[in-house]
Amino acid sequence: MASISIDQQIMERIRELDEAQKQRVLEFVTHTARQPSTYSARELLSLPPAERQRLVAAAFEAAADEDFETFEAYS
């Protein structure tokens, strides 16, 4: 018995969805595939607030162990 590939399983499930559900799947896949490692201010502001907070929290967590030099611009 041949196993069904993940692509085939996904396609079978998608065929069962109504148009609104298919649109949500498309939006999810598009968003997931294009997630850049950096965002412009405009891109960040276009994201839903919860997603923005998640990305900012992840950035702070990733930077927690970094050593930053602070300085005053007008000194």
C-alpha positions, 0 to 999 in steps of 0.5 A: 500500500503506497503512502499518500504524500503530505501534498496530496493530503493537503490538497484532499483536505482543501477540496473539502473546504468552502470558499471562505475557508479556502481564502483563509488557508490561502492568506495563512500560507501566503503570510507564512511563506513570506515572513521576512526576517526584518520588517519595515515600519509600514509592514509592522504597522500593517500587521494585526496588533497581536502579531506585532506584539509577538514579533516585538517580544521575539526580537527582545528575547533574541536581543536579550543576551546581546551586549549593547553600547549606549551613548548620548547623541548630544554629549 
